[in-house]
């Protein structure tokens, strides 16, 4: 009888951790071209592993192809794989984004600082398309549409989880004025943002220009936190070459402190809602 998915993943994760032995996780991940977060999620049973990735990992660990243990681990991996909702779109989704989607699916709290664009979970479809078309090094309209479909499926799947997750956002005031997709697209996006401010589990604060220098000047980022006792927080930030993950405790603490600083400097949620509405009305004239 097949094991439950979670049981198979835990058994596989424990076996892979033992096979890793004294090797540092960062060294193993680097050798395979993975992030350390990916290896951690496999070892802690938070995600499954493909047969191809498992074979590469076991080869790195020196487990012979004819070894019976290899077949057992393949069986565990097959039992532990769950079809992710975005699986049909994986060919159009870069690996770092695939990893982010897996983390977002498990997160119970996301604390996000954004200085350039609206948070992905709060974007309208036309605003999201403008962001994707500008940032993606692609010309295939089908790929753009598939990425857009993934982007617009995320909010429903994130907010419908139980227990109810939280999204805490600090947004630079400049984002309210940046005409991504044009003024009319921005106006409809501001209306969507206003609706979000009244949505359960969502808190939006605006960091005004008057706040001056602050801890988030160098990059936008978000901190993902998970159910107690499951896994440690993860920081994600975007760069020109893709997403970056940070999992070291000292780095996590630094970003959490930075987010706390941003929240203290930002307007209250009520004041922020007023600023969003006033900006929308001013641009609509």
N, C-alpha and C positions, 0 to 999 in steps of 0.2 A: 504493500500500500504506500502510495506517495506521501511524503511528509507535507504538513502545511507549509506554505511558502515561507513564513517567518522562521519556522524551525529549520528548514533546509538552509536558509541564508545564514542563520546563526552557526549551524554546524560547519558550513563551508568557510565562513569568516574565521572561526576559531582554528580550523585546519590551516588556512592560509597564513594566519598570524604565527602559528607554530613553525611552519615551513620558512617563514621569513627569518626567524631566529634573531640573531644579533644585528642583522642588516638594518640600517636606518631607513625609515619609511621614505624620507626625501630622496635617498640614493636610489631606491627601487623605482619610485615614481619617475625620477629623472631619466633613468635607463630605459624606461618604457615610453617616455614622452607623455606621461600623465601628470596631473596635478597631485600633490600629496593628499588633497581632499578626496579625490576619486578613490585612491587606495584605501583611505580611512573609511569611506562609506561602504566599501566592499567588505573590509575586515570587521566592521561593526554591524553588518547585516542591514544597513540602511538602503542598500541598492543591490541589484543583481549584477551579474557579470556575463558578458557574451562568451561563447565558446572560444572565439579567436583570442580575446583578451586573456582568458584563463590559460590557454595553451602558451601564450607568450610569457605569462607570469610563471607558470610551472617550469618552463624551459629555463628561465632566468634563475629559478631556484634549484635547477639541476635534477629535477625529477624525470627519470627516463620515460620515453613515450610508451614503452611496453609495461611499465609498472602498473599493477592492478589498482593502486591508490589513485592513479591518474584517472582511470575510468570511473571510480567512485566519486571523485571530485567533479567530474563532468556531469554525472547524474545529479549531484546536489545542485550544481549551477543551473541545470535545465529545470529542476523542480523549483528553484528559487527565483527564476526570472518572472517578472510580472510585466505585462505589456503596458508600458507607459502611455498615457493618453496622447502624447505628442509623437509616439512611435511612427505613425504614418508619414510624418513630416521630417524625419531625421535626416534624410538625404539633403534637405535644404537648410538644416540647422547646424551651425558650426559647433565643434566639440565643447568649447567653454560654455556656450549657451545651453547646450544639452545638460551639462553639469549644473548650471544655475537652475534650470527648470526642476531638476530632481531635488535640489535644496529647497527651492520655493514651495514645492509640493509638501514638504515635511515641516516647514517653518510654522511656528505658532505666533511669532512676533517678528516684524520687519521694521527696523528703524532706518529711515532713508533720508540722506542729505543730497539734494539735487540742485546744482547751480546752472545747468544748461537747458534741460528739457523737462517736460512733465514726466512724473514717474510712470513706468510702463503699465502698472496696474490701474492707472487712472486716465489713460489716454483714450481719446475717441479714435475711431477707425481711420478717419482721414488725417488726423494729426500723426497717428502711428505710421501710416503709409509714407507721409512726408519724411519722417525720421528714418525709416528703413531705406527709402530710395536715396536719401542723401548719404547715409553712412555705409551702405553696403557696396562692396566692390563687385557688383553683379549687374548684368544687363537683361537677364532673363525675367520677363514679367511673371512667368509661372512661379519662379523661385520667390520673387517678391511677394506674390499673392499667398504662397504657402507660409512664408514667415509672418505675414500679416494675420493669417488665420490662427497661427500659434499665439501671436501676441494678444489677439482679441479673445482667445479662449481662456487666457490665464486668470482674469479677474473672477469670472464665475466659479472657476475651480478653486481658487484660493479662498474666496470669502464664504463659500458654502461648506467649508470644513467644520468638523465638530471635534473638540470645542472651538468656539468662534475665535479665529485668529485676529491679530491686531496689525494695523499698518499705521505707523507714526511717521509723518513726513515733515521735514523742514525744507522749505522751498525758497530759493533766492528770489527776491523781488523782480530781478531781471527776466526770469522765466515767464512772468506774466506779460511781459512786453515783447518778447521775441516772437516775431510773426512766422513761426514754423508753418509752412504750407500756405501762407498768406493771411491777411487780416481776418477774413471771414472764418477760416479754419480755426484761427486762434480764438475768435469770439465764441465759437461753439465749444471749444475746448475749455474756456473759462467757465462757461455754463456747466459743463460736466464736472469741473473741479468744485464749483459751488454745491452741486448736488452731493458730491462725495463728502463734503464737510459735514453733512447731516446724516451720513451713512453710519450705522453701528460698526464699531471696530476700526473706524478711520479717524485720525486726527491730523489736521493740516495746519502748519504754522508758517507764516511768511517772515523771512529774514529781510528787514528793510535795508535800503542802501545806507541809511544813517548808522547802521550797526558797525560800519567800518571794518577794520581787519578782524579776522576770526579764524578759528581752528580749521575751517574747511576751505580755505582759499586755494589749496593746491589740487584738490580733486573732489569729485562727487563719489559717494560710497553708500553702501547699506550694510547693516549688521543683521544677520539672520539668526534668530534664536529658536530653540526647539523644546519640546516637552521635557520637563525635568527628568533627569536620569537617563536620557536617551543619547545625547551627544552635545559636544561643546559648540558655542557660537562660531559662526563663520562670517568673515568680512568679504564682500565682493565689490570690486570697482571696475569700471570700464576704461579701456585704453584704445589707442588706434589699432593695436594688433589683437584685440580681443579682451575677454574678461580676465581678471586676476583674482585669485582667492588667497586669503590669509587665515591661518588657523592657529598660529602660535599664541599662547595666552597673553604674552606681553603686548603683542600687536593688537589683539582683540580689545584689551583694556584701553589701549591708546585711542582706538576708534570710538569705543563707547564713551570715553571721557570727552572726545571731540564732539560727539553728537549731543551729549549733555550740555556742553558749552554753547552749542548752536541753539538748542532749545531755550536756554536761559536768555540769549540775546534776541531771540525771535519774538514777534508779536504773539499775544495770546490767540487761541483758536477763534474766539469771538472777534477780536480785532482783525485777525487775518481774513475772516469771512467778509468783513466790511471792505477791506482793501481789495479783495478779489472782485467784489461786486462793483466797487467804484471804478476799478480799472476796466472792467467789461463795459460799463456804461460810458466811460470816457472814450474808449476806442470805437464804440458803436455810433458816436455822433457824426 
